[in-house]
């Protein structure tokens, strides 16, 4: 940039700053550097996670369930369905048996799998399927794998063997002291049994709950024969300490965990995925996991994972391992055939609107405000900046600058009546319709000056800013 343009940019910035800071607002300057490319966001980054007991509910994951199909498709043209959870290590496959959806006695039959296969075709999403290692046998594993592969066809991404094997002793599946070495031996036996029938069967793992070192070791031991490294994450299990304030502030254990996963992925050249996650385990916490605050949390969480080079995330939804519909479910289910977009769904939808392209660098100082920002460079040099203000009552005034002259700018707002609200959430002024579709009603135009524009982001809200050079 020459001296004249530099001085002009400073004068424009000063003019914007002097335009008047909104009362009770923190002024934050965000500089976007589109030349600092951090990497792409995979097209199938978004995913949903289900207990295997969901599959045993006839008509749920079915192409005939048009409302549910549309709700999934609205989250993305591509994505990944993960079937597993604690119920998978208590489940069985009975081709002609009666379907049973129960926490520790689920039975999946051939009809359930055919419905699932058609559901994958209808949504365009792919499948990760968890095989019972906790209480199953090698024969049961290959019989089930064959049946799943037959219905999923090209939509099969990978099989996982065992759900949270690092907790098998705690769950009672294995004796006390069950170790990574024990798991690896069993994993390899089951894998060989499946491969004897399906020579090209793809695998992912180790699907650890907490033991990130299992993922590191598994990457070294099995990395040459894996589609994905998989790990789970929850802030904590639901308890009196599981507050909305805690959810909306950084988890000190998350960043170090992601660094280890990123390193394991880089060393093995196998992408990693957080394939089971949500706010608080055990179905979440009512009044926290089912609020607009959770929508802001999931939007920020998904970007956090993308910025840590994760290949994607599967947000748990629907019936959980305890047998009830989780409070954190993005897709609500009244268990009478009616489904709805819940607050967390809107956070996932906002991520869909903002993630098309490559991650690029930003520089900003939030000055102690609980605010984060993420920039993506899309086609035709279109920049997208997502700003999430998780403060309860502190607004933010932003001055956004880019390296190039901006010709136009607009914003989509993610809003709710309050952080605690369970209803009334909108994105771009619109709600998700009864049939599962969404279209922005209002893109707010923003005034640009040279390389800059200004944006007010109220407390407890987010904005997706589109910038065109």
KABEL-V173422 format. One line per field, one symbol per residue. psi: psi as a letter, one per 20 degrees, with the letter a starting at -180 (. if undefined). burial: I if it has 9 or more other C-alpha atoms within 8 Angstrom, else O. A space follows every 50 residues. Layout:
# KABEL-V173422
psi = ???
burial = ???
This chain:
# KABEL-V173422
psi = prgghghggghggggghiiopqpkqppppoppniinpirroqhkgprqpq qhhhhjnpifmqhimhggghhghhiqhqappppdrhhhjjrqpngjrppp oqgkkpppahgghhggghggghhjqrppppqohgjarhghghgggggghh hhciiogqqqopplhijhghijhrrpjprghgggggghggghgghhhnhk pqqrajlqghnhhhgghhghhjhikqhqpqqrpqgrqprhimrhgghiqq ohigghghggggghgghikpqqpnipqafprjjapqifikrhhhghghgh gghgggijkqiaqopqqbpaiijrpqhjphoqojjkjpqqorghhhghhh gghijnbpprqqpqoiliqmpqqpqpoaqkkppppppoojqhjorpppop qrhrpphrqrpppoqqhrhipirjpqpkjqrprhjjqqpphpooqqpqod jqrqppoqqlrqqopppp.
burial = OOOOOIOOIOOIIOOIIOOOIOOOIIIIIIIIIIOOIIOOIOOIIIIIII IIIIIIIIOIIIIOIOIIIIIIIIIIIIIIIIIIIIIIIIIIIIOOOOII IIIOIIIIIIOIIIIIIIIIIOIIIIIIIIIIIIOIOIOIIIOIIIIIIO IIOOIIIIIIIIIIIIOIIOOOIIOOOIOOOOIIOOIOIIIOIIIOOOOO IIIIIIIIIOOIOIIIOIIIOOIOOIIIIIIIIIIOIIOOOIOIOOIIOO OOOOOOIIIIIIOIIIOIOIIIIIIIIIIIIIIIIOOIIIIIIIIIIIII OIIOIIIIOIIIIIIIIIIIIOOIIIIIIIIIIOOOOOIIIIIIIIIIII IIOIIIIIIIIIOOOIOOOIIIIIIIIIOOOIIIIIIIIIIOOIIIIIII IIOOIIOIIIIIIIIIOOIIIIIOIIIIIIOIOOOIIIOIOOIOOIOIOO IIIIIIIIIIIIIIIIIII
